[in-house]
């Protein structure tokens, strides 16, 4: 039992974003270790520094030891992770972690330490494992994870584009070989040799080491350049759209979780919560900023996700915190705001607009009843 609790505590401190006081420090240590390991690897390739780096291996060994310790801890705490597939044929969730992307990266960055302790000099092909540690940052940089998820979601489209590009490469390279071989037998020796020209031209890099001299060859080369521009633009658009869709999906999922935890929406089924989440907009407001002003007409209902606001009621102002809401009285009764609301500290809101509110209330009488009860209670308290 004690070992299980200890494992839970260690797991809570390892991933970023967990509610554990040690999580930020652990994240800072791992990120700093990645930066130091990468910088050390790059410096090992400088000829002037190679003798010094070969004699002083303390820093690479220290970085490798931290990577090994992190890997062992993540392997030990893998059973606590809900995101891992628990039915892996070998070792359960531990096996799932070992074959996951992050698990493979965590293991690979430990390789240099084994060779260093065995007496091998730093540098060489070990440098590859050193720079691979940069992929560990994807745990802490959300945008990197979003790009990877977007490419995973659009993999079928991207594979179709890569296949099309490969077919064009072979066809165009074959055509140019047949045109240019007699004029430049030394440059265009064979179709595989000509495919280097095809790759360089389709990607619009244009090294110039292989270029056609005949009129027909130049015409085909010009067509290849235009095709390359169009073909390379398509994957960029696909990834950009996939990135936007993945970000929107995650924001909707986060909003869904927040909505389901709000007391006002307790008891609603998943379909209702999903619909409400789609209607809400996120709003970030700094501290000491007026959100609504007394006397103005209601245009929205505000739910506090995190932060705190103060309602200017007389004689005693009232403060609302995370999970509470305001603005319902004006919307229900179509009257001006009865009080000014100001943020006490930076606050994040979910805002339900007037049109969305009216559409929702007309189809959810139970929700309207809850809002009316809350509005009546607050009116009595303000008197």
C-alpha positions in Angstrom: 0.0 0.0 0.0 2.8 2.4 0.9 4.6 1.6 -2.3 1.5 2.2 -4.3 1.0 5.6 -2.7 4.6 6.5 -3.3 4.3 5.5 -7.0 1.2 7.7 -7.3 3.0 10.7 -5.8 6.0 10.2 -8.1 3.8 9.9 -11.2 2.0 13.1 -10.2 5.3 14.9 -10.1 6.6 13.6 -13.4 4.0 14.8 -16.1 3.6 18.5 -16.7 0.4 20.1 -15.6 -0.3 17.8 -12.7 -1.5 19.1 -9.4 1.7 18.4 -7.5 4.0 20.9 -6.0 7.0 19.0 -7.4 5.8 18.9 -11.0 7.1 22.4 -12.0 10.5 21.7 -10.5 10.7 18.3 -12.2 9.7 19.8 -15.5 12.3 22.6 -15.1 15.0 20.0 -14.3 14.2 17.8 -17.4 14.0 20.8 -19.8 17.3 22.2 -18.4 18.9 18.8 -18.8 17.8 18.5 -22.4 19.2 22.0 -23.2 22.5 21.2 -21.5 22.8 17.7 -23.2 22.1 19.2 -26.6 24.5 22.1 -26.2 27.2 19.6 -25.0 26.6 17.4 -28.0 26.9 20.4 -30.4 30.1 21.6 -28.8 31.7 18.1 -29.1 31.7 18.6 -32.9 33.9 21.7 -32.7 37.5 20.6 -33.6 39.1 23.1 -31.1 37.0 21.7 -28.3 37.2 18.0 -29.0 40.4 17.3 -26.9 38.9 19.2 -23.9 35.5 17.4 -24.3 37.1 14.0 -24.6 39.0 14.5 -21.3 36.1 16.1 -19.4 33.1 13.8 -19.6 31.5 14.7 -16.2 28.8 16.8 -17.8 27.7 14.2 -20.4 27.7 11.5 -17.7 25.6 13.8 -15.4 23.0 14.5 -18.1 22.9 10.8 -19.0 22.4 9.8 -15.4 19.4 12.2 -15.1 17.9 10.8 -18.3 18.3 7.2 -16.9 16.7 8.2 -13.6 13.8 9.8 -15.4 13.4 6.8 -17.6 13.3 4.4 -14.7 10.8 6.5 -12.8 8.5 6.8 -15.8 8.7 3.0 -16.4 8.0 2.3 -12.7 5.0 4.7 -12.7 3.6 3.7 -16.0 0.7 1.6 -14.4 -0.6 4.9 -13.0 -1.0 6.5 -16.5 -4.6 6.4 -17.9 -3.4 7.3 -21.4 -1.4 4.1 -21.8 -2.9 1.0 -23.3 -3.1 -1.6 -20.5 -3.5 -4.7 -22.7 0.0 -4.7 -24.3 1.1 -8.4 -24.7 4.2 -7.9 -22.6 4.5 -6.1 -19.2 1.1 -4.4 -19.5 1.2 -0.6 -19.2 5.0 -0.7 -18.8 5.3 -2.4 -22.1 2.9 0.1 -23.6 5.2 2.9 -22.4 8.3 1.2 -23.8 6.8 1.1 -27.3 5.2 4.5 -27.2 6.9 7.5 -28.9 8.0 9.1 -25.6 9.1 5.8 -24.2 11.4 5.1 -27.2 12.9 8.6 -27.0 13.4 8.2 -23.2 15.3 5.0 -23.8 17.4 6.2 -26.8 18.7 9.2 -24.9 20.1 6.9 -22.2 22.3 5.1 -24.8 25.3 7.6 -24.6 25.7 7.0 -20.9 26.2 3.3 -21.4 29.0 3.9 -24.0 30.6 6.6 -21.9 30.8 4.3 -18.9 32.2 1.6 -21.1 35.1 3.8 -22.0 34.0 5.0 -25.5 34.9 8.6 -26.3 32.1 11.2 -26.6 31.1 12.5 -30.0 30.8 10.5 -33.3 27.5 8.7 -33.8 26.7 9.1 -30.1 25.9 12.8 -31.0 22.8 11.6 -32.7 21.4 10.2 -29.5 22.3 13.5 -27.8 20.2 15.7 -30.1 17.3 13.2 -30.1 16.7 14.4 -26.5 15.1 17.5 -28.0 12.0 15.4 -28.8 11.4 15.1 -25.0 10.4 18.8 -25.1 7.1 17.7 -26.8 5.8 16.7 -23.3 6.1 20.4 -22.2 5.5 22.3 -25.5 1.9 21.9 -26.4 2.3 23.1 -30.0 4.7 20.3 -30.8 2.2 17.7 -29.6 -0.5 19.5 -31.6 1.6 19.3 -34.8 2.3 15.6 -34.2 -1.4 14.9 -33.6 -2.4 16.9 -36.7 0.0 14.8 -38.8 -1.4 11.6 -37.3 -5.0 12.6 -38.0 -4.1 13.6 -41.6 -1.7 10.7 -42.3 -3.9 9.1 -45.0 -4.0 12.3 -47.0 -0.3 13.0 -46.5 0.6 9.4 -47.6 -1.5 9.9 -50.8 0.4 13.1 -51.5 3.8 11.5 -50.9 2.8 8.6 -53.2 1.7 11.0 -55.9 4.9 13.0 -55.5 6.9 9.8 -55.8 5.1 8.8 -59.0 5.7 12.2 -60.5 9.4 12.0 -59.5 9.9 8.7 -61.4 7.9 9.7 -64.5 9.5 13.2 -64.9 13.0 11.9 -64.2 12.5 9.2 -66.8 11.4 11.7 -69.3 14.3 14.0 -68.7 16.8 11.1 -68.9 15.5 10.2 -72.3 15.7 13.8 -73.5 19.1 14.7 -72.0 21.1 11.5 -72.0 22.5 11.9 -75.5 23.4 15.6 -75.0 24.9 15.1 -71.5 25.8 11.4 -71.0 28.2 12.3 -68.1 25.5 14.2 -66.1 22.4 12.0 -66.9 24.0 8.6 -66.7 20.8 6.7 -65.8 17.3 7.2 -64.5 18.4 6.7 -60.8 21.1 9.4 -61.4 18.4 11.7 -63.0 16.1 11.2 -60.0 18.5 13.4 -58.0 17.7 16.2 -60.4 14.0 15.4 -60.1 14.1 15.7 -56.3 16.0 19.0 -56.4 13.7 20.4 -59.0 10.4 19.2 -57.5 11.3 20.7 -54.2 12.3 23.9 -56.0 15.8 23.8 -54.3 17.7 24.0 -57.6 21.3 23.3 -56.8 22.3 23.7 -60.5 24.7 20.7 -60.4 22.4 18.9 -63.0 20.5 21.1 -65.5 19.1 20.4 -69.0 20.7 22.1 -72.0 18.2 21.0 -74.7 15.0 23.0 -75.5 12.8 20.0 -74.7 14.6 19.3 -71.5 14.2 22.9 -70.3 10.5 22.9 -71.1 10.1 19.7 -69.1 12.2 21.2 -66.3 10.0 24.3 -66.2 6.9 22.1 -66.0 8.5 20.1 -63.2 9.2 23.3 -61.2 5.6 24.5 -61.5 4.3 21.0 -60.5 6.7 21.0 -57.5 5.4 24.3 -56.3 1.8 23.1 -56.4 2.5 19.7 -54.9 4.5 21.1 -51.9 1.8 23.7 -51.2 -0.8 21.0 -50.7 0.8 19.2 -47.7 1.3 22.6 -46.0 -2.4 23.4 -46.3 -3.4 19.9 -45.1 -1.2 20.1 -42.0 -2.4 23.7 -41.3 -6.1 22.6 -41.5 -5.3 19.5 -39.4 -3.6 21.7 -36.8 -6.5 24.1 -36.6 -9.0 21.2 -36.3 -7.0 19.4 -33.6 -6.7 22.6 -31.6 -10.4 23.3 -31.9 -11.2 19.7 -30.9 -9.0 20.0 -27.8 -10.5 23.4 -26.8 -14.0 21.9 -27.2 -13.0 18.9 -25.0 -11.5 21.2 -22.4 -14.7 23.3 -22.4 -16.8 20.1 -22.2 -14.9 19.1 -19.0 -15.3 22.5 -17.5 -19.1 22.6 -18.3 -19.7 19.2 -16.9 -18.1 20.2 -13.6 -20.1 23.4 -13.2 -22.9 23.1 -10.5 -25.5 24.7 -12.8 -25.2 21.9 -15.3 -25.1 19.0 -12.9 -27.4 16.2 -13.9 -27.5 17.1 -17.6 -26.7 14.2 -20.0 -23.7 14.2 -22.3 -25.6 15.4 -25.3 -26.8 18.6 -23.5 -23.3 19.3 -22.1 -21.8 18.8 -25.6 -24.2 21.3 -27.1 -23.7 23.8 -24.3 -19.9 23.5 -24.7 -20.2 24.3 -28.4 -22.1 27.5 -27.6 -19.7 28.9 -25.0 -16.8 31.2 -25.8 -13.7 31.6 -23.8 -12.8 35.1 -22.4 -9.6 36.1 -20.5 -9.9 39.2 -18.4 -7.0 40.8 -16.4 -7.3 41.8 -12.8 -9.3 44.9 -11.7 -11.2 45.2 -15.0 -14.9 45.9 -15.2 -16.7 43.0 -16.8 -20.2 44.4 -16.8 -21.4 47.8 -15.7 -24.5 48.6 -13.7 -27.3 50.0 -15.8 -26.3 48.4 -19.1 -28.5 45.8 -20.7 -27.6 42.1 -20.5 -25.9 40.5 -23.5 -24.3 37.4 -22.0 -24.2 35.0 -19.1 -20.7 34.6 -17.5 -19.3 31.4 -16.0 -16.1 31.6 -13.9 -13.6 28.9 -14.9 -10.8 30.2 -12.7 -10.2 33.5 -10.9 -12.5 35.7 -8.9 -14.9 38.6 -9.4 -16.5 41.1 -7.1 -20.2 42.2 -7.4 -20.7 45.8 -6.2 -23.7 45.2 -4.0 -24.8 47.5 -1.2 -24.1 47.5 1.6 -21.8 44.5 1.3 -20.0 43.6 -2.0 -20.1 39.9 -2.9 -17.4 37.8 -4.4 -17.8 34.9 -6.8 -15.1 32.3 -7.5 -14.5 29.3 -9.8 -17.6 27.3 -10.7 -20.1 30.2 -10.1 -21.8 32.4 -12.6 -23.5 35.8 -13.0 -25.6 37.8 -15.4 -28.6 35.5 -15.3 -31.1 38.0 -13.8 -30.8 40.6 -16.6 -31.2 37.9 -19.2 -34.2 36.3 -17.6 -36.1 39.6 -16.9 -34.7 41.6 -19.8 -33.7 44.4 -17.4 -30.5 46.5 -17.1 -27.7 45.1 -15.0 -28.3 45.6 -11.3 -24.7 45.8 -10.2 -21.2 46.3 -11.6 -18.9 43.3 -11.7 -15.1 43.7 -11.5 -12.4 41.0 -11.7 -10.4 40.7 -8.4 -7.5 38.8 -10.2 -6.9 37.5 -13.7 -10.0 35.5 -14.5 -11.0 33.1 -17.3 -14.7 33.1 -18.3 -17.0 30.9 -20.4 -19.5 33.3 -22.0 -22.9 32.4 -23.3 -24.2 35.0 -25.7 -27.8 36.3 -25.6 -28.9 34.6 -28.8 -27.4 31.3 -27.8 -28.9 31.7 -24.3 -32.4 32.3 -25.5 -32.2 29.3 -27.9 -30.9 27.1 -25.1 -33.4 28.2 -22.5 -36.4 27.6 -24.8 -35.4 23.9 -25.1 -34.2 23.3 -21.5 -37.0 24.3 -19.0 -35.1 22.6 -16.1 -32.1 24.8 -16.8 -34.3 27.9 -16.9 -35.8 26.9 -13.6 -32.3 26.6 -12.0 -31.4 30.1 -13.3 -34.7 31.6 -12.0 -34.1 30.1 -8.5 -30.5 31.5 -8.5 -31.7 34.9 -9.6 -34.4 35.0 -7.0 -32.0 34.0 -4.2 -29.5 36.6 -5.2 -32.2 39.3 -5.3 -33.3 38.4 -1.8 -29.6 38.5 -0.6 -29.0 41.9 -2.1 -32.0 43.5 -0.3 
